Amino acid sequence: MKSNYHSKSTKPNPHNRFRTNQDIKTDRVRLLANDGTLIGVLNVQDALRIAELKNLDLVEIVPNSTPPVCKVIDFGKFLYEVQKKERERVQNQTQHTLKEIRFK
């Protein structure tokens, strides 16, 4: 029988949550700059070109909208901020414990 001692973590991988650069499969995207200002609705090739000129990544932030919202940002820094927010969210959750007293 195999031990589960070295099994992989069941936490979701944030790398799989966001599509970046060539993984974005739509024709047109709503493009936001690094500071959040709207650049406009462009086709993916133009958005990738803008990201390459700035030496940043094109990251799909809201894939369910029409057209999808993408942002020109540093993906490593973005992942760090997402993980940091997730850690803070988990730390701020309150644990409810039920104390039980039995009377005889």
DRENTORKOL-3810 file (N, C-alpha, C; in nm, 4 decimals):
REM DRENTORKOL-3810
@n.u->0.0834; n.v->-0.1169; n.w->0.0000; ca.u->0.0000; ca.v->0.0000; ca.w->0.0000; c.u->0.0891; c.v->0.1249; c.w->0.0000
@n.u->0.0584; n.v->0.2213; n.w->-0.0878; ca.u->0.1392; ca.v->0.3430; ca.w->-0.0987; c.u->0.1016; c.v->0.4424; c.w->0.0094
@n.u->0.2000; n.v->0.5120; n.w->0.0550; ca.u->0.1784; ca.v->0.6142; ca.w->0.1559; c.u->0.1471; c.v->0.7467; c.w->0.0873
@n.u->0.0611; n.v->0.8249; n.w->0.1470; ca.u->0.0280; ca.v->0.9568; ca.w->0.0942; c.u->0.1173; c.v->1.0648; c.w->0.1527
@n.u->0.2276; n.v->1.0244; n.w->0.2135; ca.u->0.3169; ca.v->1.1182; ca.w->0.2793; c.u->0.3738; c.v->1.2209; c.w->0.1821
@n.u->0.4084; n.v->1.1791; n.w->0.0624; ca.u->0.4697; ca.v->1.2681; ca.w->-0.0364; c.u->0.3717; c.v->1.3103; c.w->-0.1448
@n.u->0.2426; n.v->1.3075; n.w->-0.1158; ca.u->0.1447; ca.v->1.3455; ca.w->-0.2170; c.u->0.1498; c.v->1.4960; c.w->-0.2398
@n.u->0.1067; n.v->1.5363; n.w->-0.3559; ca.u->0.1075; ca.v->1.6779; ca.w->-0.3907; c.u->-0.0026; c.v->1.7515; c.w->-0.3162
@n.u->0.0162; n.v->1.8796; n.w->-0.3002; ca.u->-0.0800; ca.v->1.9632; ca.w->-0.2304; c.u->-0.2083; c.v->1.9733; c.w->-0.3113
@n.u->-0.3201; n.v->1.9865; n.w->-0.2422; ca.u->-0.4481; ca.v->1.9991; ca.w->-0.3103; c.u->-0.4875; c.v->2.1446; c.w->-0.3308
@n.u->-0.4009; n.v->2.2379; n.w->-0.2938; ca.u->-0.4305; ca.v->2.3792; ca.w->-0.3135; c.u->-0.4309; c.v->2.4103; c.w->-0.4631
@n.u->-0.5224; n.v->2.4976; n.w->-0.5085; ca.u->-0.5231; ca.v->2.5322; ca.w->-0.6506; c.u->-0.3987; c.v->2.6107; c.w->-0.6884
@n.u->-0.3449; n.v->2.5815; n.w->-0.8039; ca.u->-0.2256; ca.v->2.6489; ca.w->-0.8526; c.u->-0.2663; c.v->2.7805; c.w->-0.9180
@n.u->-0.2200; n.v->2.8962; n.w->-0.8685; ca.u->-0.2609; ca.v->3.0232; ca.w->-0.9279; c.u->-0.2115; c.v->3.0406; c.w->-1.0712
@n.u->-0.1084; n.v->2.9646; n.w->-1.1101; ca.u->-0.0607; ca.v->2.9738; ca.w->-1.2480; c.u->-0.1671; c.v->2.9251; c.w->-1.3455
@n.u->-0.2493; n.v->2.8303; n.w->-1.3037; ca.u->-0.3506; ca.v->2.7747; ca.w->-1.3922; c.u->-0.4767; c.v->2.8593; c.w->-1.3978
@n.u->-0.4918; n.v->2.9543; n.w->-1.3065; ca.u->-0.6122; ca.v->3.0362; ca.w->-1.3031; c.u->-0.6126; c.v->3.1451; c.w->-1.4093
@n.u->-0.4963; n.v->3.1905; n.w->-1.4517; ca.u->-0.4869; ca.v->3.3036; ca.w->-1.5432; c.u->-0.4181; c.v->3.2624; c.w->-1.6722
@n.u->-0.4770; n.v->3.3038; n.w->-1.7844; ca.u->-0.4119; ca.v->3.2804; ca.w->-1.9138; c.u->-0.3218; c.v->3.3998; c.w->-1.9437
@n.u->-0.2039; n.v->3.3717; n.w->-1.9968; ca.u->-0.1087; ca.v->3.4784; ca.w->-2.0259; c.u->-0.0613; c.v->3.4688; c.w->-2.1697
@n.u->-0.0213; n.v->3.5809; n.w->-2.2234; ca.u->0.0430; ca.v->3.5956; ca.w->-2.3540; c.u->-0.0202; c.v->3.5091; c.w->-2.4630
@n.u->0.0490; n.v->3.4077; n.w->-2.5138; ca.u->-0.0013; ca.v->3.3278; ca.w->-2.6250; c.u->-0.1128; c.v->3.2308; c.w->-2.5845
@n.u->-0.1405; n.v->3.2149; n.w->-2.4555; ca.u->-0.2479; ca.v->3.1258; ca.w->-2.4109; c.u->-0.3858; c.v->3.1884; c.w->-2.4283
@n.u->-0.3928; n.v->3.3175; n.w->-2.4527; ca.u->-0.5202; ca.v->3.3876; ca.w->-2.4715; c.u->-0.5702; c.v->3.3570; c.w->-2.6120
@n.u->-0.6876; n.v->3.2945; n.w->-2.6224; ca.u->-0.7349; ca.v->3.2424; ca.w->-2.7504; c.u->-0.8448; c.v->3.3252; c.w->-2.8162
@n.u->-0.8833; n.v->3.4382; n.w->-2.7609; ca.u->-0.9890; ca.v->3.5184; ca.w->-2.8217; c.u->-0.9309; c.v->3.6106; c.w->-2.9289
@n.u->-1.0183; n.v->3.6687; n.w->-3.0094; ca.u->-0.9736; ca.v->3.7585; ca.w->-3.1157; c.u->-0.9466; c.v->3.8993; c.w->-3.0641
@n.u->-1.0395; n.v->3.9494; n.w->-2.9811; ca.u->-1.0293; ca.v->4.0869; ca.w->-2.9319; c.u->-1.0320; c.v->4.0870; c.w->-2.7802
@n.u->-0.9618; n.v->4.1831; n.w->-2.7196; ca.u->-0.9581; ca.v->4.1967; ca.w->-2.5741; c.u->-0.9740; c.v->4.3430; c.w->-2.5354
@n.u->-1.0287; n.v->4.3659; n.w->-2.4163; ca.u->-1.0336; ca.v->4.5004; ca.w->-2.3586; c.u->-0.9047; c.v->4.5142; c.w->-2.2779
@n.u->-0.8201; n.v->4.6078; n.w->-2.3170; ca.u->-0.6863; ca.v->4.6168; ca.w->-2.2612; c.u->-0.6761; c.v->4.7278; c.w->-2.1572
@n.u->-0.6207; n.v->4.6913; n.w->-2.0413; ca.u->-0.5942; ca.v->4.7866; ca.w->-1.9345; c.u->-0.4442; c.v->4.8020; c.w->-1.9179
@n.u->-0.4007; n.v->4.9225; n.w->-1.8845; ca.u->-0.2589; ca.v->4.9472; ca.w->-1.8573; c.u->-0.2250; c.v->4.8971; c.w->-1.7173
@n.u->-0.0987; n.v->4.9039; n.w->-1.6828; ca.u->-0.0500; ca.v->4.8573; ca.w->-1.5533; c.u->-0.1160; c.v->4.9318; c.w->-1.4374
@n.u->-0.1472; n.v->5.0603; n.w->-1.4569; ca.u->-0.2091; ca.v->5.1406; ca.w->-1.3513; c.u->-0.3613; c.v->5.1319; c.w->-1.3510
@n.u->-0.4209; n.v->5.0544; n.w->-1.4434; ca.u->-0.5651; ca.v->5.0334; ca.w->-1.4464; c.u->-0.6401; c.v->5.1204; c.w->-1.5453
@n.u->-0.5718; n.v->5.2091; n.w->-1.6162; ca.u->-0.6403; ca.v->5.2934; ca.w->-1.7144; c.u->-0.6726; c.v->5.2123; c.w->-1.8389
@n.u->-0.7855; n.v->5.2430; n.w->-1.8995; ca.u->-0.8315; ca.v->5.1706; ca.w->-2.0180; c.u->-0.7552; c.v->5.2169; c.w->-2.1412
@n.u->-0.6939; n.v->5.1223; n.w->-2.2111; ca.u->-0.6254; ca.v->5.1534; ca.w->-2.3365; c.u->-0.7246; c.v->5.1429; c.w->-2.4518
@n.u->-0.8099; n.v->5.0415; n.w->-2.4489; ca.u->-0.9124; ca.v->5.0254; ca.w->-2.5506; c.u->-0.9367; c.v->4.8802; c.w->-2.5838
@n.u->-1.0238; n.v->4.8579; n.w->-2.6833; ca.u->-1.0516; ca.v->4.7225; ca.w->-2.7308; c.u->-0.9637; c.v->4.6984; c.w->-2.8523
@n.u->-0.8732; n.v->4.6005; n.w->-2.8403; ca.u->-0.7756; ca.v->4.5714; ca.w->-2.9453; c.u->-0.7790; c.v->4.4232; c.w->-2.9789
@n.u->-0.7209; n.v->4.3877; n.w->-3.0942; ca.u->-0.7046; ca.v->4.2451; ca.w->-3.1184; c.u->-0.5831; c.v->4.1963; c.w->-3.0390
@n.u->-0.5766; n.v->4.0660; n.w->-3.0195; ca.u->-0.4771; ca.v->4.0074; ca.w->-2.9292; c.u->-0.3344; c.v->4.0346; c.w->-2.9771
@n.u->-0.3116; n.v->4.0325; n.w->-3.1066; ca.u->-0.1765; ca.v->4.0552; ca.w->-3.1573; c.u->-0.1262; c.v->4.1947; c.w->-3.1214
@n.u->-0.2134; n.v->4.2960; n.w->-3.1343; ca.u->-0.1735; ca.v->4.4323; ca.w->-3.0978; c.u->-0.1476; c.v->4.4437; c.w->-2.9475
@n.u->-0.2306; n.v->4.3774; n.w->-2.8680; ca.u->-0.2126; ca.v->4.3809; ca.w->-2.7221; c.u->-0.0815; c.v->4.3124; c.w->-2.6831
@n.u->-0.0499; n.v->4.2008; n.w->-2.7484; ca.u->0.0770; ca.v->4.1321; ca.w->-2.7217; c.u->0.1957; c.v->4.2189; c.w->-2.7612
@n.u->0.1831; n.v->4.2908; n.w->-2.8709; ca.u->0.2900; ca.v->4.3791; ca.w->-2.9156; c.u->0.3138; c.v->4.4906; c.w->-2.8141
@n.u->0.2050; n.v->4.5474; n.w->-2.7605; ca.u->0.2175; ca.v->4.6523; ca.w->-2.6587; c.u->0.2864; c.v->4.5961; c.w->-2.5340
@n.u->0.2493; n.v->4.4744; n.w->-2.4931; ca.u->0.3105; ca.v->4.4123; ca.w->-2.3751; c.u->0.4590; c.v->4.3860; c.w->-2.3972
@n.u->0.4946; n.v->4.3412; n.w->-2.5173; ca.u->0.6354; ca.v->4.3145; ca.w->-2.5483; c.u->0.7180; c.v->4.4431; c.w->-2.5474
@n.u->0.6608; n.v->4.5521; n.w->-2.5997; ca.u->0.7330; ca.v->4.6792; ca.w->-2.6005; c.u->0.7627; c.v->4.7282; c.w->-2.4594
@n.u->0.6732; n.v->4.6991; n.w->-2.3662; ca.u->0.6925; ca.v->4.7413; ca.w->-2.2275; c.u->0.7650; c.v->4.6361; c.w->-2.1446
@n.u->0.8049; n.v->4.5253; n.w->-2.2061; ca.u->0.8709; ca.v->4.4134; ca.w->-2.1371; c.u->0.7866; c.v->4.3606; c.w->-2.0217
@n.u->0.6555; n.v->4.3508; n.w->-2.0448; ca.u->0.5614; ca.v->4.2997; ca.w->-1.9456; c.u->0.4805; c.v->4.1867; c.w->-2.0081
@n.u->0.3897; n.v->4.1293; n.w->-1.9301; ca.u->0.3067; ca.v->4.0192; ca.w->-1.9777; c.u->0.1637; c.v->4.0661; c.w->-1.9995
@n.u->0.0961; n.v->3.9997; n.w->-2.0920; ca.u->-0.0459; ca.v->4.0220; ca.w->-2.1143; c.u->-0.1196; c.v->3.9141; c.w->-2.0362
@n.u->-0.1984; n.v->3.9542; n.w->-1.9359; ca.u->-0.2662; ca.v->3.8597; ca.w->-1.8469; c.u->-0.4164; c.v->3.8802; c.w->-1.8579
@n.u->-0.4887; n.v->3.7704; n.w->-1.8787; ca.u->-0.6345; ca.v->3.7745; ca.w->-1.8871; c.u->-0.6906; c.v->3.7781; c.w->-1.7452
@n.u->-0.7504; n.v->3.8910; n.w->-1.7066; ca.u->-0.7990; ca.v->3.9122; ca.w->-1.5711; c.u->-0.9439; c.v->3.8647; c.w->-1.5559
@n.u->-1.0311; n.v->3.9049; n.w->-1.6488; ca.u->-1.1733; ca.v->3.8675; ca.w->-1.6444; c.u->-1.2077; c.v->3.7955; c.w->-1.7744
@n.u->-1.1992; n.v->3.6610; n.w->-1.7755; ca.u->-1.2217; ca.v->3.5878; ca.w->-1.9007; c.u->-1.3683; c.v->3.5771; c.w->-1.9408
@n.u->-1.4632; n.v->3.5976; n.w->-1.8484; ca.u->-1.6043; ca.v->3.5754; ca.w->-1.8793; c.u->-1.6739; c.v->3.6958; c.w->-1.9394
@n.u->-1.6113; n.v->3.8114; n.w->-1.9423; ca.u->-1.6753; ca.v->3.9287; ca.w->-2.0003; c.u->-1.6596; c.v->3.9264; c.w->-2.1523
@n.u->-1.7343; n.v->4.0162; n.w->-2.2194; ca.u->-1.7264; ca.v->4.0237; ca.w->-2.3648; c.u->-1.6861; c.v->4.1641; c.w->-2.4032
@n.u->-1.5722; n.v->4.1892; n.w->-2.4611; ca.u->-1.4573; ca.v->4.0998; ca.w->-2.4769; c.u->-1.3852; c.v->4.0797; c.w->-2.3440
@n.u->-1.3031; n.v->3.9754; n.w->-2.3328; ca.u->-1.2314; ca.v->3.9506; ca.w->-2.2076; c.u->-1.1405; c.v->4.0677; c.w->-2.1709
@n.u->-1.1266; n.v->4.0906; n.w->-2.0405; ca.u->-1.0430; ca.v->4.2009; ca.w->-1.9924; c.u->-0.9025; c.v->4.1476; c.w->-1.9677
@n.u->-0.8036; n.v->4.2123; n.w->-2.0311; ca.u->-0.6636; ca.v->4.1760; ca.w->-2.0134; c.u->-0.5877; c.v->4.2968; c.w->-1.9603
@n.u->-0.4791; n.v->4.2676; n.w->-1.8904; ca.u->-0.4002; ca.v->4.3742; ca.w->-1.8311; c.u->-0.2537; c.v->4.3522; c.w->-1.8650
@n.u->-0.1824; n.v->4.4609; n.w->-1.8927; ca.u->-0.0395; ca.v->4.4554; ca.w->-1.9216; c.u->0.0334; c.v->4.4757; c.w->-1.7889
@n.u->0.0851; n.v->4.3646; n.w->-1.7317; ca.u->0.1486; ca.v->4.3694; ca.w->-1.6003; c.u->0.2635; c.v->4.2698; c.w->-1.5940
@n.u->0.3420; n.v->4.2791; n.w->-1.4879; ca.u->0.4462; ca.v->4.1806; ca.w->-1.4595; c.u->0.3772; c.v->4.0624; c.w->-1.3917
@n.u->0.3749; n.v->3.9462; n.w->-1.4583; ca.u->0.2979; ca.v->3.8318; ca.w->-1.4102; c.u->0.3506; c.v->3.7780; c.w->-1.2776
@n.u->0.4808; n.v->3.7777; n.w->-1.2570; ca.u->0.5380; ca.v->3.7303; ca.w->-1.1310; c.u->0.4935; c.v->3.8156; c.w->-1.0134
@n.u->0.4963; n.v->3.9454; n.w->-1.0312; ca.u->0.4529; ca.v->4.0370; ca.w->-0.9260; c.u->0.3030; c.v->4.0224; c.w->-0.9020
@n.u->0.2272; n.v->4.0052; n.w->-1.0085; ca.u->0.0826; ca.v->3.9869; ca.w->-0.9993; c.u->0.0488; c.v->3.8609; c.w->-0.9196
@n.u->0.1179; n.v->3.7492; n.w->-0.9482; ca.u->0.0943; ca.v->3.6245; ca.w->-0.8749; c.u->0.1282; c.v->3.6404; c.w->-0.7272
@n.u->0.2363; n.v->3.7115; n.w->-0.6984; ca.u->0.2753; ca.v->3.7356; ca.w->-0.5592; c.u->0.1641; c.v->3.8110; c.w->-0.4860
@n.u->0.1079; n.v->3.9146; n.w->-0.5498; ca.u->0.0016; ca.v->3.9926; ca.w->-0.4872; c.u->-0.1243; c.v->3.9096; c.w->-0.4673
@n.u->-0.1582; n.v->3.8232; n.w->-0.5643; ca.u->-0.2756; ca.v->3.7363; ca.w->-0.5516; c.u->-0.2567; c.v->3.6397; c.w->-0.4355
@n.u->-0.1390; n.v->3.5792; n.w->-0.4249; ca.u->-0.1126; ca.v->3.4854; ca.w->-0.3166; c.u->-0.1120; c.v->3.5559; c.w->-0.1812
@n.u->-0.0617; n.v->3.6782; n.w->-0.1780; ca.u->-0.0593; ca.v->3.7565; ca.w->-0.0544; c.u->-0.2017; c.v->3.7872; c.w->-0.0077
@n.u->-0.2895; n.v->3.8261; n.w->-0.1004; ca.u->-0.4290; ca.v->3.8526; ca.w->-0.0661; c.u->-0.4980; c.v->3.7253; c.w->-0.0174
@n.u->-0.4667; n.v->3.6126; n.w->-0.0808; ca.u->-0.5255; ca.v->3.4844; ca.w->-0.0400; c.u->-0.4819; c.v->3.4482; c.w->0.1020
@n.u->-0.3539; n.v->3.4669; n.w->0.1337; ca.u->-0.3044; ca.v->3.4389; ca.w->0.2691; c.u->-0.3743; c.v->3.5284; c.w->0.3716
@n.u->-0.3907; n.v->3.6567; n.w->0.3399; ca.u->-0.4571; ca.v->3.7494; ca.w->0.4311; c.u->-0.6031; c.v->3.7105; c.w->0.4511
@n.u->-0.6692; n.v->3.6664; n.w->0.3440; ca.u->-0.8084; ca.v->3.6253; ca.w->0.3529; c.u->-0.8227; c.v->3.5045; c.w->0.4447
@n.u->-0.7315; n.v->3.4090; n.w->0.4329; ca.u->-0.7360; ca.v->3.2892; ca.w->0.5166; c.u->-0.7068; c.v->3.3252; c.w->0.6619
@n.u->-0.6132; n.v->3.4157; n.w->0.6853; ca.u->-0.5799; ca.v->3.4552; ca.w->0.8218; c.u->-0.6936; c.v->3.5302; c.w->0.8892
@n.u->-0.7721; n.v->3.6036; n.w->0.8124; ca.u->-0.8804; ca.v->3.6833; ca.w->0.8692; c.u->-1.0089; c.v->3.6032; c.w->0.8921
@n.u->-1.0130; n.v->3.4791; n.w->0.8476; ca.u->-1.1300; ca.v->3.3961; ca.w->0.8722; c.u->-1.1345; c.v->3.3598; c.w->1.0197
@n.u->-1.2523; n.v->3.3620; n.w->1.0738; ca.u->-1.2655; ca.v->3.3264; ca.w->1.2144; c.u->-1.2996; c.v->3.1785; c.w->1.2259
@n.u->-1.2382; n.v->3.1134; n.w->1.3210; ca.u->-1.2644; ca.v->2.9728; ca.w->1.3476; c.u->-1.3673; c.v->2.9652; c.w->1.4598
@n.u->-1.4780; n.v->2.8987; n.w->1.4346; ca.u->-1.5798; ca.v->2.8808; ca.w->1.5360; c.u->-1.5596; c.v->2.7451; c.w->1.6012
@n.u->-1.5464; n.v->2.7466; n.w->1.7322; ca.u->-1.5323; ca.v->2.6210; ca.w->1.8037; c.u->-1.6507; c.v->2.6054; c.w->1.8969
@n.u->-1.7003; n.v->2.4862; n.w->1.9049; ca.u->-1.8136; ca.v->2.4557; ca.w->1.9887; c.u->-1.7627; c.v->2.3799; c.w->2.1101
@n.u->-1.7852; n.v->2.4367; n.w->2.2245; ca.u->-1.7429; ca.v->2.3701; ca.w->2.3468; c.u->-1.8624; c.v->2.2929; c.w->2.4012
@n.u->-1.8342; n.v->2.1724; n.w->2.4404; ca.u->-1.9425; ca.v->2.0857; ca.w->2.4845; c.u->-1.9243; c.v->2.0541; c.w->2.6319
@n.u->-2.0323; n.v->2.0698; n.w->2.7070; ca.u->-2.0318; ca.v->2.0356; ca.w->2.8486; c.u->-2.1436; c.v->1.9348; c.w->2.8714
@n.u->-2.1117; n.v->1.8257; n.w->2.9374; ca.u->-2.2124; ca.v->1.7229; ca.w->2.9657; c.u->-2.2504; c.v->1.7279; c.w->3.1131
@n.u->-2.3788; n.v->1.7263; n.w->3.1370; ca.u->-2.4300; ca.v->1.7223; ca.w->3.2730; c.u->-2.4834; c.v->1.5829; c.w->3.3014
@n.u->-2.4558; n.v->1.5363; n.w->3.4183; ca.u->-2.5079; ca.v->1.4039; ca.w->3.4565; c.u->-2.6093; c.v->1.4170; c.w->3.5656
END
